[in-house]
Amino acid sequence: MSIRLVIVGYMLSLVATISGCLVVSRSRNGVRGLNWLIGALFAALVGLILLYSRSRIPDFFSIVIANEAMLATFVLLHQAITAILGSSRRYLGLSLGVAGALLVAFLYYTYVSDDLGARVLARTAAVIVQVLISIVVIFRHKDPSLRSPLRVAGWALVAYATMQITRFIFTLIWPPSPDLLHPDAVQAFFSLVNCIMGLSNCLAVLWLALCFQRHDLHTMAFTDALTGLMNRRAFDEIIEREMCGHRRGKPLVLLLIDIDSFKAINDDYGHQAGDEVIRQVGRVLQANSRARDSVSRYGGEEFVMLLRDLSLDSAEAIAERLRTQVAGIRGLPQAMGVTVSIGLAVHGPDDTFASLLKRSDDALYFAKRSGRNRVSMELV
């Protein structure tokens, strides 16, 4: 069976995939790893063109360079994965070492000892090592919000590595026929499966890149750029959902926190100093929140914190600790001091978000009138 038809079909598929990736790159800016992925697809296409030109061009290009291009596909695919995940390129040296070893092996088994079986084994082993490196990087990345695309990409690579290992074993047992373009049934089968699964790996990585971009955009839309806390939009969604499903017997406490005399800070020390004050206060609030709590910069110098499943006394103690720690902040520009006033309100049976926020704002106003740098509570 001639493998040329399979190669032509695979080349057309690669051209279509490259075109799709180029469309994505123009329509969606900032997709991490996309350029590396396009490079991987181009490397595969170049390798196939050289392989298809066997008997028309020198062996150095149709055998040695063609197979180096095939391995380069997975090296570049790995670089795409590290760019998407934001991982270090700690394995790049190993990848280059594998590519160098493959080059030496192909030069030897092409010009010194012409052995197709050894070349198939060498390339398969090199691809297995490179794919295993990518598998390790993907499964080491822990991000619960992106678990599904990570698993899809990871297990697609696991399946591909398993196929390559199987091919390696079968090649040892049944050495291939001398003519690679007219292989036996075993090698023809593996060549076809290799094309299908290789393209599937690239598409899985493309999906992973798009999922990460969507996650990044979502994070940007719901995160305050100055403090890294959630912004008002995100907090409003959380508290509305929380109050809709709020169960009796589970206390819900809202803290409204305002930096005292913030206008004077901006006027006396400048807006950069004011921004640093906001950042430092945000860090104190974040450091003193539990995993189940929600903290947000609510606008300007104002913050909110939603405390779940706490008694009133515990909530008051947390508010007092926040006030004390903010007053103890050191290292601000020109050694300035900063304090906050906190209004505290407990969710009542008839409360809406608007009414709860209004009562915490009333409590905050009372704390301000009482001299600032204090905690005030508004009951139902």
BALOBA-1460 file (C-alpha; in Angstrom, 3 decimals):
// residues 380
<rec num="1" residu="m" x="0.000" y="0.000" z="0.000"/>
<rec num="2" residu="s" x="1.432" y="3.429" z="-0.975"/>
<rec num="3" residu="i" x="1.678" y="5.886" z="1.856"/>
<rec num="4" residu="r" x="1.727" y="8.890" z="-0.454"/>
<rec num="5" residu="l" x="-2.066" y="9.289" z="-0.298"/>
<rec num="6" residu="v" x="-1.934" y="9.369" z="3.501"/>
<rec num="7" residu="i" x="0.824" y="11.984" z="3.368"/>
<rec num="8" residu="v" x="-1.135" y="14.165" z="0.946"/>
<rec num="9" residu="g" x="-4.250" y="13.950" z="3.136"/>
<rec num="10" residu="y" x="-2.225" y="14.818" z="6.228"/>
<rec num="11" residu="m" x="-0.599" y="17.782" z="4.467"/>
<rec num="12" residu="l" x="-4.004" y="19.139" z="3.474"/>
<rec num="13" residu="s" x="-5.199" y="18.742" z="7.066"/>
<rec num="14" residu="l" x="-2.135" y="20.615" z="8.325"/>
<rec num="15" residu="v" x="-2.689" y="23.434" z="5.835"/>
<rec num="16" residu="a" x="-6.316" y="23.728" z="7.000"/>
<rec num="17" residu="t" x="-5.266" y="23.722" z="10.663"/>
<rec num="18" residu="i" x="-2.545" y="26.328" z="10.077"/>
<rec num="19" residu="s" x="-5.079" y="28.516" z="8.273"/>
<rec num="20" residu="g" x="-7.476" y="28.164" z="11.206"/>
<rec num="21" residu="c" x="-4.748" y="29.099" z="13.680"/>
<rec num="22" residu="l" x="-3.830" y="32.167" z="11.609"/>
<rec num="23" residu="v" x="-7.478" y="33.232" z="11.613"/>
<rec num="24" residu="v" x="-7.583" y="32.804" z="15.399"/>
<rec num="25" residu="s" x="-4.358" y="34.819" z="15.822"/>
<rec num="26" residu="r" x="-5.832" y="37.726" z="13.853"/>
<rec num="27" residu="s" x="-9.262" y="37.662" z="15.464"/>
<rec num="28" residu="r" x="-8.193" y="37.023" z="19.072"/>
<rec num="29" residu="n" x="-5.160" y="38.923" z="20.285"/>
<rec num="30" residu="g" x="-3.050" y="37.621" z="23.122"/>
<rec num="31" residu="v" x="-3.602" y="33.858" z="22.729"/>
<rec num="32" residu="r" x="-0.540" y="32.483" z="24.491"/>
<rec num="33" residu="g" x="1.506" y="29.823" z="22.705"/>
<rec num="34" residu="l" x="-0.302" y="30.224" z="19.397"/>
<rec num="35" residu="n" x="2.816" y="31.234" z="17.452"/>
<rec num="36" residu="w" x="4.676" y="28.191" z="18.802"/>
<rec num="37" residu="l" x="1.762" y="25.988" z="17.792"/>
<rec num="38" residu="i" x="1.745" y="27.424" z="14.265"/>
<rec num="39" residu="g" x="5.495" y="26.782" z="14.124"/>
<rec num="40" residu="a" x="4.922" y="23.159" z="15.169"/>
<rec num="41" residu="l" x="2.358" y="22.688" z="12.400"/>
<rec num="42" residu="f" x="4.696" y="24.264" z="9.837"/>
<rec num="43" residu="a" x="7.515" y="21.943" z="10.974"/>
<rec num="44" residu="a" x="5.240" y="18.938" z="10.445"/>
<rec num="45" residu="l" x="4.253" y="20.242" z="7.012"/>
<rec num="46" residu="v" x="7.894" y="20.773" z="5.981"/>
<rec num="47" residu="g" x="8.787" y="17.275" z="7.163"/>
<rec num="48" residu="l" x="5.963" y="15.741" z="5.145"/>
<rec num="49" residu="i" x="6.874" y="17.692" z="2.001"/>
<rec num="50" residu="l" x="10.478" y="16.487" z="2.258"/>
<rec num="51" residu="l" x="9.354" y="12.932" z="2.912"/>
<rec num="52" residu="y" x="6.952" y="13.040" z="-0.022"/>
<rec num="53" residu="s" x="9.813" y="14.209" z="-2.258"/>
<rec num="54" residu="r" x="11.817" y="11.069" z="-1.550"/>
<rec num="55" residu="s" x="13.756" y="9.893" z="-4.630"/>
<rec num="56" residu="r" x="13.554" y="13.409" z="-6.072"/>
<rec num="57" residu="i" x="15.850" y="15.127" z="-3.580"/>
<rec num="58" residu="p" x="19.003" y="13.994" z="-1.727"/>
<rec num="59" residu="d" x="18.625" y="11.608" z="1.220"/>
<rec num="60" residu="f" x="19.991" y="14.239" z="3.554"/>
<rec num="61" residu="f" x="16.823" y="16.281" z="3.049"/>
<rec num="62" residu="s" x="14.240" y="13.537" z="2.523"/>
<rec num="63" residu="i" x="15.483" y="11.406" z="5.435"/>
<rec num="64" residu="v" x="17.641" y="13.331" z="7.898"/>
<rec num="65" residu="i" x="16.081" y="16.801" z="7.739"/>
<rec num="66" residu="a" x="12.568" y="15.385" z="7.252"/>
<rec num="67" residu="n" x="12.768" y="13.414" z="10.487"/>
<rec num="68" residu="e" x="14.394" y="16.267" z="12.375"/>
<rec num="69" residu="a" x="11.426" y="18.393" z="11.280"/>
<rec num="70" residu="m" x="9.052" y="15.733" z="12.594"/>
<rec num="71" residu="l" x="10.766" y="15.846" z="15.984"/>
<rec num="72" residu="a" x="10.835" y="19.654" z="15.853"/>
<rec num="73" residu="t" x="7.041" y="19.488" z="15.646"/>
<rec num="74" residu="f" x="6.886" y="18.085" z="19.181"/>
<rec num="75" residu="v" x="9.645" y="20.339" z="20.502"/>
<rec num="76" residu="l" x="7.712" y="23.383" z="19.274"/>
<rec num="77" residu="l" x="4.453" y="21.891" z="20.564"/>
<rec num="78" residu="h" x="6.092" y="21.598" z="23.964"/>
<rec num="79" residu="q" x="7.159" y="25.247" z="23.790"/>
<rec num="80" residu="a" x="3.542" y="26.143" z="22.982"/>
<rec num="81" residu="i" x="2.398" y="24.254" z="26.082"/>
<rec num="82" residu="t" x="4.936" y="25.980" z="28.352"/>
<rec num="83" residu="a" x="3.935" y="29.375" z="26.933"/>
<rec num="84" residu="i" x="0.240" y="28.636" z="27.550"/>
<rec num="85" residu="l" x="0.814" y="27.425" z="31.100"/>
<rec num="86" residu="g" x="3.408" y="30.078" z="31.911"/>
<rec num="87" residu="s" x="5.880" y="27.324" z="32.878"/>
<rec num="88" residu="s" x="9.656" y="27.600" z="32.771"/>
<rec num="89" residu="r" x="11.591" y="26.171" z="29.841"/>
<rec num="90" residu="r" x="13.673" y="23.967" z="32.081"/>
<rec num="91" residu="y" x="13.448" y="21.005" z="29.674"/>
<rec num="92" residu="l" x="14.592" y="22.906" z="26.568"/>
<rec num="93" residu="g" x="18.154" y="21.620" z="26.984"/>
<rec num="94" residu="l" x="16.894" y="18.042" z="27.140"/>
<rec num="95" residu="s" x="14.803" y="18.596" z="23.995"/>
<rec num="96" residu="l" x="17.807" y="19.967" z="22.117"/>
<rec num="97" residu="g" x="19.899" y="17.032" z="23.343"/>
<rec num="98" residu="v" x="17.326" y="14.563" z="22.018"/>
<rec num="99" residu="a" x="17.261" y="16.396" z="18.662"/>
<rec num="100" residu="g" x="21.055" y="16.241" z="18.484"/>
<rec num="101" residu="a" x="21.118" y="12.522" z="19.282"/>
<rec num="102" residu="l" x="18.490" y="11.875" z="16.615"/>
<rec num="103" residu="l" x="20.550" y="13.792" z="14.050"/>
<rec num="104" residu="v" x="23.622" y="11.669" z="14.793"/>
<rec num="105" residu="a" x="21.557" y="8.462" z="14.633"/>
<rec num="106" residu="f" x="20.016" y="9.370" z="11.288"/>
<rec num="107" residu="l" x="23.345" y="10.352" z="9.772"/>
<rec num="108" residu="y" x="24.799" y="7.019" z="10.864"/>
<rec num="109" residu="y" x="21.869" y="4.830" z="9.776"/>
<rec num="110" residu="t" x="21.592" y="6.677" z="6.457"/>
<rec num="111" residu="y" x="25.204" y="6.986" z="5.304"/>
<rec num="112" residu="v" x="27.199" y="4.455" z="7.340"/>
<rec num="113" residu="s" x="24.700" y="1.633" z="7.837"/>
<rec num="114" residu="d" x="21.555" y="2.069" z="5.768"/>
<rec num="115" residu="d" x="18.940" y="0.634" z="8.140"/>
<rec num="116" residu="l" x="15.313" y="1.793" z="7.888"/>
<rec num="117" residu="g" x="14.265" y="-0.175" z="10.973"/>
<rec num="118" residu="a" x="16.905" y="1.552" z="13.108"/>
<rec num="119" residu="r" x="15.803" y="4.946" z="11.790"/>
<rec num="120" residu="v" x="12.167" y="4.229" z="12.675"/>
<rec num="121" residu="l" x="13.205" y="3.108" z="16.152"/>
<rec num="122" residu="a" x="15.413" y="6.175" z="16.686"/>
<rec num="123" residu="r" x="12.740" y="8.654" z="15.609"/>
<rec num="124" residu="t" x="10.027" y="6.878" z="17.606"/>
<rec num="125" residu="a" x="12.189" y="6.861" z="20.749"/>
<rec num="126" residu="a" x="13.002" y="10.569" z="20.343"/>
<rec num="127" residu="v" x="9.334" y="11.481" z="19.893"/>
<rec num="128" residu="i" x="8.379" y="9.385" z="22.942"/>
<rec num="129" residu="v" x="10.897" y="11.245" z="25.122"/>
<rec num="130" residu="q" x="9.714" y="14.653" z="23.902"/>
<rec num="131" residu="v" x="6.027" y="13.826" z="24.363"/>
<rec num="132" residu="l" x="6.683" y="12.472" z="27.873"/>
<rec num="133" residu="i" x="8.325" y="15.801" z="28.764"/>
<rec num="134" residu="s" x="5.162" y="17.627" z="27.688"/>
<rec num="135" residu="i" x="2.983" y="15.200" z="29.653"/>
<rec num="136" residu="v" x="4.982" y="15.879" z="32.829"/>
<rec num="137" residu="v" x="4.614" y="19.661" z="32.388"/>
<rec num="138" residu="i" x="0.845" y="19.466" z="31.802"/>
<rec num="139" residu="f" x="0.034" y="17.144" z="34.709"/>
<rec num="140" residu="r" x="2.218" y="19.145" z="37.083"/>
<rec num="141" residu="h" x="0.182" y="22.269" z="36.387"/>
<rec num="142" residu="k" x="-2.520" y="22.626" z="39.028"/>
<rec num="143" residu="d" x="-5.392" y="24.929" z="38.145"/>
<rec num="144" residu="p" x="-8.848" y="23.695" z="39.227"/>
<rec num="145" residu="s" x="-10.642" y="26.195" z="36.998"/>
<rec num="146" residu="l" x="-8.920" y="24.754" z="33.904"/>
<rec num="147" residu="r" x="-8.929" y="21.109" z="34.866"/>
<rec num="148" residu="s" x="-10.922" y="19.894" z="31.841"/>
<rec num="149" residu="p" x="-8.751" y="21.351" z="29.036"/>
<rec num="150" residu="l" x="-5.604" y="20.335" z="30.916"/>
<rec num="151" residu="r" x="-6.846" y="16.770" z="31.182"/>
<rec num="152" residu="v" x="-7.898" y="16.634" z="27.539"/>
<rec num="153" residu="a" x="-4.502" y="17.854" z="26.333"/>
<rec num="154" residu="g" x="-2.636" y="15.675" z="28.815"/>
<rec num="155" residu="w" x="-4.475" y="12.464" z="28.029"/>
<rec num="156" residu="a" x="-4.293" y="13.145" z="24.275"/>
<rec num="157" residu="l" x="-0.523" y="13.209" z="24.655"/>
<rec num="158" residu="v" x="-0.606" y="10.089" z="26.840"/>
<rec num="159" residu="a" x="-2.550" y="8.270" z="24.122"/>
<rec num="160" residu="y" x="-0.050" y="9.430" z="21.508"/>
<rec num="161" residu="a" x="2.930" y="8.325" z="23.612"/>
<rec num="162" residu="t" x="1.262" y="4.944" z="24.158"/>
<rec num="163" residu="m" x="0.802" y="4.557" z="20.414"/>
<rec num="164" residu="q" x="4.462" y="5.412" z="19.797"/>
<rec num="165" residu="i" x="5.618" y="2.926" z="22.421"/>
<rec num="166" residu="t" x="3.456" y="0.279" z="20.766"/>
<rec num="167" residu="r" x="4.986" y="1.156" z="17.390"/>
<rec num="168" residu="f" x="8.469" y="0.862" z="18.862"/>
<rec num="169" residu="i" x="7.704" y="-2.645" z="20.146"/>
<rec num="170" residu="f" x="6.103" y="-3.767" z="16.881"/>
<rec num="171" residu="t" x="9.061" y="-2.420" z="14.894"/>
<rec num="172" residu="l" x="11.410" y="-4.484" z="17.042"/>
<rec num="173" residu="i" x="9.322" y="-7.609" z="16.440"/>
<rec num="174" residu="w" x="8.484" y="-6.986" z="12.764"/>
<rec num="175" residu="p" x="11.184" y="-4.878" z="11.065"/>
<rec num="176" residu="p" x="9.712" y="-2.619" z="8.343"/>
<rec num="177" residu="s" x="10.074" y="-3.205" z="4.634"/>
<rec num="178" residu="p" x="12.969" y="-1.323" z="2.948"/>
<rec num="179" residu="d" x="10.665" y="1.046" z="1.034"/>
<rec num="180" residu="l" x="9.190" y="3.523" z="3.494"/>
<rec num="181" residu="l" x="6.745" y="4.930" z="0.915"/>
<rec num="182" residu="h" x="5.363" y="1.421" z="0.291"/>
<rec num="183" residu="p" x="5.329" y="0.019" z="3.825"/>
<rec num="184" residu="d" x="3.962" y="-3.235" z="5.142"/>
<rec num="185" residu="a" x="0.540" y="-3.371" z="6.792"/>
<rec num="186" residu="v" x="1.916" y="-2.776" z="10.312"/>
<rec num="187" residu="q" x="3.890" y="0.361" z="9.443"/>
<rec num="188" residu="a" x="1.101" y="1.645" z="7.186"/>
<rec num="189" residu="f" x="-1.344" y="1.331" z="10.076"/>
<rec num="190" residu="f" x="0.951" y="3.173" z="12.469"/>
<rec num="191" residu="s" x="1.626" y="5.894" z="9.899"/>
<rec num="192" residu="l" x="-2.098" y="6.515" z="9.492"/>
<rec num="193" residu="v" x="-2.762" y="6.511" z="13.244"/>
<rec num="194" residu="n" x="0.260" y="8.753" z="13.778"/>
<rec num="195" residu="c" x="-1.198" y="11.364" z="11.415"/>
<rec num="196" residu="i" x="-4.611" y="11.313" z="13.080"/>
<rec num="197" residu="m" x="-3.338" y="11.411" z="16.652"/>
<rec num="198" residu="g" x="-0.617" y="13.971" z="15.922"/>
<rec num="199" residu="l" x="-3.162" y="16.393" z="14.506"/>
<rec num="200" residu="s" x="-5.466" y="15.667" z="17.460"/>
<rec num="201" residu="n" x="-2.668" y="16.662" z="19.843"/>
<rec num="202" residu="c" x="-2.244" y="19.998" z="18.070"/>
<rec num="203" residu="l" x="-5.977" y="20.679" z="18.209"/>
<rec num="204" residu="a" x="-6.059" y="19.779" z="21.928"/>
<rec num="205" residu="v" x="-3.253" y="22.276" z="22.574"/>
<rec num="206" residu="l" x="-5.124" y="24.910" z="20.534"/>
<rec num="207" residu="w" x="-8.220" y="24.352" z="22.678"/>
<rec num="208" residu="l" x="-6.054" y="24.596" z="25.788"/>
<rec num="209" residu="a" x="-4.690" y="27.946" z="24.579"/>
<rec num="210" residu="l" x="-8.191" y="29.309" z="23.909"/>
<rec num="211" residu="c" x="-9.446" y="28.117" z="27.317"/>
<rec num="212" residu="f" x="-6.529" y="29.828" z="29.049"/>
<rec num="213" residu="q" x="-7.193" y="33.051" z="27.180"/>
<rec num="214" residu="r" x="-10.862" y="32.939" z="28.159"/>
<rec num="215" residu="h" x="-9.816" y="32.355" z="31.769"/>
<rec num="216" residu="d" x="-7.380" y="35.280" z="31.618"/>
<rec num="217" residu="l" x="-10.040" y="37.587" z="30.179"/>
<rec num="218" residu="h" x="-12.521" y="36.487" z="32.850"/>
<rec num="219" residu="t" x="-9.941" y="37.164" z="35.556"/>
<rec num="220" residu="m" x="-9.200" y="40.608" z="34.128"/>
<rec num="221" residu="a" x="-12.903" y="41.455" z="33.966"/>
<rec num="222" residu="f" x="-13.518" y="40.497" z="37.601"/>
<rec num="223" residu="t" x="-10.242" y="41.603" z="39.230"/>
<rec num="224" residu="d" x="-9.176" y="45.010" z="40.479"/>
<rec num="225" residu="a" x="-5.917" y="45.851" z="38.725"/>
<rec num="226" residu="l" x="-4.450" y="47.873" z="41.607"/>
<rec num="227" residu="t" x="-4.949" y="45.421" z="44.488"/>
<rec num="228" residu="g" x="-5.506" y="42.042" z="42.817"/>
<rec num="229" residu="l" x="-8.746" y="41.665" z="44.790"/>
<rec num="230" residu="m" x="-12.051" y="41.015" z="43.062"/>
<rec num="231" residu="n" x="-13.736" y="44.133" z="41.736"/>
<rec num="232" residu="r" x="-17.216" y="45.472" z="42.424"/>
<rec num="233" residu="r" x="-18.806" y="43.607" z="39.523"/>
<rec num="234" residu="a" x="-17.517" y="40.276" z="40.778"/>
<rec num="235" residu="f" x="-18.504" y="40.971" z="44.380"/>
<rec num="236" residu="d" x="-22.026" y="42.022" z="43.400"/>
<rec num="237" residu="e" x="-22.517" y="38.746" z="41.553"/>
<rec num="238" residu="i" x="-21.194" y="36.712" z="44.479"/>
<rec num="239" residu="i" x="-23.277" y="38.389" z="47.155"/>
<rec num="240" residu="e" x="-26.458" y="38.315" z="45.071"/>
<rec num="241" residu="r" x="-25.978" y="34.597" z="44.542"/>
<rec num="242" residu="e" x="-25.084" y="34.103" z="48.198"/>
<rec num="243" residu="m" x="-28.157" y="35.879" z="49.473"/>
<rec num="244" residu="c" x="-30.476" y="34.039" z="47.103"/>
<rec num="245" residu="g" x="-29.273" y="30.728" z="48.498"/>
<rec num="246" residu="h" x="-28.719" y="31.886" z="52.074"/>
<rec num="247" residu="r" x="-29.799" y="29.344" z="54.657"/>
<rec num="248" residu="r" x="-31.233" y="30.216" z="58.044"/>
<rec num="249" residu="g" x="-28.889" y="29.557" z="60.935"/>
<rec num="250" residu="k" x="-25.811" y="30.382" z="58.842"/>
<rec num="251" residu="p" x="-24.720" y="33.929" z="59.748"/>
<rec num="252" residu="l" x="-23.701" y="36.285" z="56.976"/>
<rec num="253" residu="v" x="-21.835" y="39.459" z="57.912"/>
<rec num="254" residu="l" x="-20.900" y="42.337" z="55.631"/>
<rec num="255" residu="l" x="-17.991" y="44.652" z="56.465"/>
<rec num="256" residu="l" x="-17.730" y="47.989" z="54.678"/>
<rec num="257" residu="i" x="-14.194" y="49.353" z="55.072"/>
<rec num="258" residu="d" x="-13.147" y="52.902" z="54.204"/>
<rec num="259" residu="i" x="-9.672" y="54.450" z="54.389"/>
<rec num="260" residu="d" x="-9.806" y="57.477" z="56.652"/>
<rec num="261" residu="s" x="-8.979" y="60.928" z="55.216"/>
<rec num="262" residu="f" x="-7.982" y="59.444" z="51.881"/>
<rec num="263" residu="k" x="-8.528" y="62.722" z="50.003"/>
<rec num="264" residu="a" x="-6.024" y="64.390" z="52.298"/>
<rec num="265" residu="i" x="-3.518" y="61.592" z="51.584"/>
<rec num="266" residu="n" x="-3.835" y="62.222" z="47.852"/>
<rec num="267" residu="d" x="-3.617" y="65.981" z="48.295"/>
<rec num="268" residu="d" x="-0.632" y="65.916" z="50.667"/>
<rec num="269" residu="y" x="1.419" y="63.024" z="49.300"/>
<rec num="270" residu="g" x="0.225" y="62.558" z="45.711"/>
<rec num="271" residu="h" x="-1.831" y="59.933" z="43.902"/>
<rec num="272" residu="q" x="1.037" y="57.446" z="43.684"/>
<rec num="273" residu="a" x="1.239" y="57.435" z="47.455"/>
<rec num="274" residu="g" x="-2.545" y="57.026" z="47.570"/>
<rec num="275" residu="d" x="-2.317" y="54.017" z="45.263"/>
<rec num="276" residu="e" x="0.320" y="52.456" z="47.505"/>
<rec num="277" residu="v" x="-1.945" y="52.957" z="50.538"/>
<rec num="278" residu="i" x="-4.784" y="51.192" z="48.709"/>
<rec num="279" residu="r" x="-2.462" y="48.307" z="47.762"/>
<rec num="280" residu="q" x="-1.203" y="47.885" z="51.326"/>
<rec num="281" residu="v" x="-4.693" y="47.951" z="52.822"/>
<rec num="282" residu="g" x="-5.815" y="45.403" z="50.219"/>
<rec num="283" residu="r" x="-2.949" y="43.099" z="51.248"/>
<rec num="284" residu="v" x="-3.973" y="43.305" z="54.906"/>
<rec num="285" residu="l" x="-7.572" y="42.418" z="54.050"/>
<rec num="286" residu="q" x="-6.510" y="39.534" z="51.812"/>
<rec num="287" residu="a" x="-4.085" y="38.179" z="54.425"/>
<rec num="288" residu="n" x="-6.811" y="38.148" z="57.088"/>
<rec num="289" residu="s" x="-9.548" y="36.517" z="55.027"/>
<rec num="290" residu="r" x="-10.443" y="32.839" z="55.036"/>
<rec num="291" residu="a" x="-10.944" y="30.749" z="51.916"/>
<rec num="292" residu="r" x="-14.728" y="30.988" z="52.383"/>
<rec num="293" residu="d" x="-14.719" y="34.783" z="52.721"/>
<rec num="294" residu="s" x="-14.968" y="37.259" z="49.827"/>
<rec num="295" residu="v" x="-12.931" y="40.469" z="49.721"/>
<rec num="296" residu="s" x="-13.323" y="43.222" z="47.152"/>
<rec num="297" residu="r" x="-12.172" y="46.700" z="46.387"/>
<rec num="298" residu="y" x="-15.579" y="48.271" z="46.013"/>
<rec num="299" residu="g" x="-14.583" y="51.631" z="44.610"/>
<rec num="300" residu="g" x="-11.992" y="54.311" z="45.278"/>
<rec num="301" residu="e" x="-10.740" y="53.879" z="48.836"/>
<rec num="302" residu="e" x="-13.616" y="51.606" z="49.857"/>
<rec num="303" residu="f" x="-13.465" y="47.834" z="50.413"/>
<rec num="304" residu="v" x="-16.049" y="45.208" z="51.329"/>
<rec num="305" residu="m" x="-15.648" y="41.836" z="52.980"/>
<rec num="306" residu="l" x="-18.312" y="39.135" z="53.201"/>
<rec num="307" residu="l" x="-17.853" y="36.818" z="56.186"/>
<rec num="308" residu="r" x="-19.668" y="33.477" z="56.120"/>
<rec num="309" residu="d" x="-20.642" y="31.161" z="58.964"/>
<rec num="310" residu="l" x="-19.318" y="33.328" z="61.783"/>
<rec num="311" residu="s" x="-20.898" y="34.431" z="65.035"/>
<rec num="312" residu="l" x="-21.366" y="38.150" z="65.597"/>
<rec num="313" residu="d" x="-18.596" y="38.204" z="68.213"/>
<rec num="314" residu="s" x="-16.158" y="36.500" z="65.825"/>
<rec num="315" residu="a" x="-17.033" y="38.924" z="63.044"/>
<rec num="316" residu="e" x="-16.438" y="41.884" z="65.384"/>
<rec num="317" residu="a" x="-13.093" y="40.396" z="66.409"/>
<rec num="318" residu="i" x="-12.035" y="40.071" z="62.758"/>
<rec num="319" residu="a" x="-13.073" y="43.667" z="62.072"/>
<rec num="320" residu="e" x="-11.063" y="44.897" z="65.071"/>
<rec num="321" residu="r" x="-8.038" y="42.875" z="63.942"/>
<rec num="322" residu="l" x="-8.277" y="44.401" z="60.477"/>
<rec num="323" residu="r" x="-8.480" y="47.904" z="61.924"/>
<rec num="324" residu="t" x="-5.477" y="47.299" z="64.174"/>
<rec num="325" residu="q" x="-3.322" y="45.751" z="61.449"/>
<rec num="326" residu="v" x="-4.052" y="48.531" z="58.994"/>
<rec num="327" residu="a" x="-3.068" y="51.088" z="61.633"/>
<rec num="328" residu="g" x="0.184" y="49.168" z="62.054"/>
<rec num="329" residu="i" x="1.187" y="49.272" z="58.382"/>
<rec num="330" residu="r" x="4.780" y="50.434" z="57.986"/>
<rec num="331" residu="g" x="6.879" y="51.393" z="54.987"/>
<rec num="332" residu="l" x="4.403" y="53.772" z="53.374"/>
<rec num="333" residu="p" x="5.730" y="56.791" z="51.451"/>
<rec num="334" residu="q" x="7.124" y="59.528" z="53.724"/>
<rec num="335" residu="a" x="6.358" y="57.329" z="56.753"/>
<rec num="336" residu="m" x="2.703" y="58.329" z="56.671"/>
<rec num="337" residu="g" x="0.163" y="56.583" z="58.851"/>
<rec num="338" residu="v" x="-3.132" y="55.142" z="57.679"/>
<rec num="339" residu="t" x="-6.298" y="54.048" z="59.447"/>
<rec num="340" residu="v" x="-9.663" y="52.643" z="58.402"/>
<rec num="341" residu="s" x="-13.212" y="52.867" z="59.684"/>
<rec num="342" residu="i" x="-15.377" y="49.758" z="59.410"/>
<rec num="343" residu="g" x="-19.146" y="49.408" z="59.299"/>
<rec num="344" residu="l" x="-20.505" y="45.978" z="60.148"/>
<rec num="345" residu="a" x="-23.989" y="44.638" z="59.382"/>
<rec num="346" residu="v" x="-25.481" y="41.175" z="59.967"/>
<rec num="347" residu="h" x="-27.780" y="39.675" z="57.369"/>
<rec num="348" residu="g" x="-31.367" y="39.643" z="58.551"/>
<rec num="349" residu="p" x="-34.253" y="37.426" z="57.377"/>
<rec num="350" residu="d" x="-35.798" y="40.184" z="55.246"/>
<rec num="351" residu="d" x="-32.562" y="41.682" z="53.982"/>
<rec num="352" residu="t" x="-31.740" y="42.250" z="50.349"/>
<rec num="353" residu="f" x="-28.230" y="43.084" z="49.224"/>
<rec num="354" residu="a" x="-29.249" y="46.729" z="48.935"/>
<rec num="355" residu="s" x="-30.626" y="46.860" z="52.473"/>
<rec num="356" residu="l" x="-27.644" y="44.990" z="53.921"/>
<rec num="357" residu="l" x="-25.237" y="47.342" z="52.154"/>
<rec num="358" residu="k" x="-27.272" y="50.349" z="53.346"/>
<rec num="359" residu="r" x="-27.064" y="49.231" z="56.974"/>
<rec num="360" residu="s" x="-23.317" y="48.593" z="56.771"/>
<rec num="361" residu="d" x="-22.922" y="52.036" z="55.184"/>
<rec num="362" residu="d" x="-24.918" y="53.575" z="58.043"/>
<rec num="363" residu="a" x="-22.641" y="51.821" z="60.520"/>
<rec num="364" residu="l" x="-19.576" y="53.091" z="58.638"/>
<rec num="365" residu="y" x="-20.970" y="56.625" z="58.708"/>
<rec num="366" residu="f" x="-21.453" y="56.350" z="62.461"/>
<rec num="367" residu="a" x="-17.819" y="55.185" z="62.857"/>
<rec num="368" residu="k" x="-16.652" y="58.188" z="60.831"/>
<rec num="369" residu="r" x="-18.718" y="60.633" z="62.925"/>
<rec num="370" residu="s" x="-17.399" y="59.023" z="66.106"/>
<rec num="371" residu="g" x="-13.796" y="59.919" z="65.280"/>
<rec num="372" residu="r" x="-12.688" y="57.409" z="62.617"/>
<rec num="373" residu="n" x="-10.320" y="54.455" z="63.117"/>
<rec num="374" residu="r" x="-13.036" y="52.373" z="64.757"/>
<rec num="375" residu="v" x="-15.582" y="49.604" z="64.147"/>
<rec num="376" residu="s" x="-19.298" y="50.247" z="64.325"/>
<rec num="377" residu="m" x="-22.108" y="47.676" z="64.036"/>
<rec num="378" residu="e" x="-25.582" y="48.115" z="62.661"/>
<rec num="379" residu="l" x="-28.119" y="45.519" z="63.842"/>
<rec num="380" residu="v" x="-31.286" y="44.446" z="62.011"/>
